[in-house]
Amino acid sequence: MKAARAEFVIEPYLRFEGQPGEQWTMFFLDPAGNAMEFKAFADESMIFAK
Protein backbone atom coordinates (compact mmCIF):
# COMPACT_ATOMS: atom_id res chain seq x y z
CA MET A 1 0.00 0.00 0.00
CA LYS A 2 2.84 2.39 0.76
CA ALA A 3 4.46 1.58 -2.60
CA ALA A 4 1.12 2.40 -4.27
CA ARG A 5 1.14 5.72 -2.38
CA ALA A 6 -2.10 5.04 -0.52
CA GLU A 7 -3.13 7.86 1.77
CA PHE A 8 -3.57 6.36 5.21
CA VAL A 9 -5.95 7.66 7.87
CA ILE A 10 -3.78 5.66 10.32
CA GLU A 11 -0.40 4.41 9.08
CA PRO A 12 0.33 0.67 9.45
CA TYR A 13 1.50 -0.12 12.99
CA LEU A 14 1.90 -3.05 15.38
CA ARG A 15 -0.71 -3.38 18.17
CA PHE A 16 -0.46 -5.57 21.26
CA GLU A 17 3.18 -6.47 20.61
CA GLY A 18 4.16 -9.64 22.46
CA GLN A 19 0.59 -10.20 23.69
CA PRO A 20 -2.23 -12.51 22.61
CA GLY A 21 -3.84 -10.95 19.56
CA GLU A 22 -0.66 -9.21 18.33
CA GLN A 23 -1.56 -7.63 15.00
CA TRP A 24 -0.54 -5.18 12.34
CA THR A 25 -3.33 -2.77 11.46
CA MET A 26 -3.91 0.15 9.10
CA PHE A 27 -6.79 2.41 8.08
CA PHE A 28 -7.42 4.21 4.83
CA LEU A 29 -10.38 5.51 2.85
CA ASP A 30 -11.87 3.72 -0.15
CA PRO A 31 -12.74 5.76 -3.28
CA ALA A 32 -16.21 6.51 -1.84
CA GLY A 33 -14.70 7.88 1.40
CA ASN A 34 -15.56 4.90 3.59
CA ALA A 35 -12.99 4.03 6.27
CA MET A 36 -11.38 0.62 5.71
CA GLU A 37 -9.46 -1.23 8.41
CA PHE A 38 -7.10 -4.08 7.58
CA LYS A 39 -5.42 -6.34 10.11
CA ALA A 40 -2.76 -9.02 9.79
CA PHE A 41 -1.98 -11.66 12.40
CA ALA A 42 1.19 -13.74 12.53
CA ASP A 43 -0.91 -16.48 14.20
CA GLU A 44 -4.52 -16.59 12.97
CA SER A 45 -5.58 -18.61 16.04
CA MET A 46 -5.09 -15.36 17.99
CA ILE A 47 -7.74 -13.38 16.05
CA PHE A 48 -10.22 -13.43 18.95
CA ALA A 49 -7.67 -13.81 21.77
CA LYS A 50 -8.03 -11.69 24.89
Rosetta blueprint (number, residue, H / E / L):
1 M L
2 K L
3 A L
4 A L
5 R L
6 A L
7 E L
8 F E
9 V E
10 I E
11 E E
12 P E
13 Y E
14 L E
15 R E
16 F L
17 E L
18 G L
19 Q L
20 P L
21 G L
22 E L
23 Q E
24 W E
25 T E
26 M E
27 F E
28 F E
29 L E
30 D L
31 P L
32 A L
33 G L
34 N L
35 A E
36 M E
37 E E
38 F E
39 K E
40 A E
41 F L
42 A L
43 D L
44 E H
45 S H
46 M H
47 I L
48 F L
49 A L
50 K L
